[in-house]
Amino acid sequence: MLRPKVPTMPQPTGLITPPAVVEPTTVIQHTPQTPVPAPVIAPTQVPARPTVQLTPGAVIALVGSGTAVVLVVGAVLVSMLLAVAITGASVAICALVIRSLISAEGKRR
């Protein structure tokens, strides 16, 4: 029924630059080297890995910063909850005032 017409690619007009000629480069052959065997770890030798050592000052600093983060996040959450509660109360008061104005207007007629 309805068949879309596929547009044909227009022919370029104006100056056409010739394609760049790519010259091959020389290939350098490397001689294969024998692989170095992996070092064998003795059963008594434990692989060294960094250990975390906490000093008493670092522990106090971590506890203090954690407490500060908890207090800040708590204050933000409480303030957001308070803002939502105040907004809800003000909307409820506005609704009561508008309802009383509408009902008073209806009684006067």
C-alpha positions in Angstrom: 0.0 0.0 0.0 2.4 2.7 1.2 6.0 2.0 0.3 8.7 4.3 1.5 11.0 5.7 -1.1 14.6 5.1 -0.2 16.6 8.2 -1.1 19.6 7.7 -3.4 23.0 8.9 -2.3 23.8 12.2 -4.1 27.0 12.3 -6.2 29.7 14.5 -4.7 30.3 17.9 -6.3 33.3 20.1 -6.3 36.9 19.1 -5.6 37.6 15.5 -4.5 40.9 14.8 -2.7 42.7 11.6 -3.7 43.0 8.9 -1.0 46.2 9.0 1.0 48.8 6.4 0.1 49.8 4.3 3.0 53.3 2.8 2.8 54.1 -0.4 4.6 56.7 -0.2 7.4 59.4 -2.7 8.0 58.7 -5.5 10.4 61.4 -6.2 13.0 61.7 -9.9 14.0 62.5 -10.4 17.7 64.2 -13.6 18.8 62.1 -15.5 21.3 63.6 -15.6 24.8 63.3 -18.5 27.1 60.7 -17.9 29.8 61.9 -17.3 33.3 60.5 -19.9 35.7 58.3 -18.5 38.4 59.9 -18.4 41.9 58.9 -21.2 44.2 57.6 -20.1 47.5 58.8 -22.2 50.4 56.0 -23.6 52.6 57.4 -21.8 55.6 57.4 -18.5 53.7 54.2 -16.5 53.9 53.5 -14.1 51.1 53.9 -10.5 52.4 50.8 -8.4 52.4 50.3 -5.1 54.1 48.7 -5.1 57.5 46.7 -2.3 58.9 48.0 -1.1 62.3 45.7 1.2 64.2 47.2 3.3 66.9 45.1 4.5 69.8 45.0 8.0 68.3 43.8 6.7 65.0 41.0 4.7 66.7 39.9 7.8 68.6 40.0 9.8 65.3 37.9 7.1 63.5 35.3 7.0 66.3 35.1 10.8 66.5 34.7 11.2 62.7 32.1 8.4 62.6 30.1 10.1 65.4 30.3 13.4 63.6 29.0 11.8 60.4 26.1 10.1 62.2 25.2 13.4 64.0 25.2 15.4 60.7 23.2 12.8 58.8 20.7 12.6 61.7 20.3 16.4 61.9 19.7 16.5 58.1 17.1 13.8 58.3 15.3 15.3 61.3 15.2 18.7 59.6 13.7 17.2 56.5 11.1 15.4 58.5 10.3 18.6 60.4 10.0 20.5 57.1 7.5 17.9 55.7 5.5 18.0 59.0 5.3 21.8 59.0 4.3 21.8 55.3 1.6 19.2 55.9 0.2 21.2 58.9 0.1 24.4 56.9 -1.7 22.7 54.0 -4.2 21.3 56.4 -4.8 24.7 58.0 -5.2 26.3 54.6 -7.7 23.6 53.6 -9.8 24.2 56.8 -9.8 28.0 56.2 -10.9 27.6 52.5 -13.6 25.1 53.5 -14.9 27.4 56.2 -14.9 30.3 53.7 -16.8 28.3 51.1 -19.4 27.1 53.7 -19.9 30.6 55.1 -20.4 31.9 51.6 -23.1 29.2 51.0 -25.0 30.1 54.2 -25.2 33.8 53.3 -27.3 33.2 50.2 
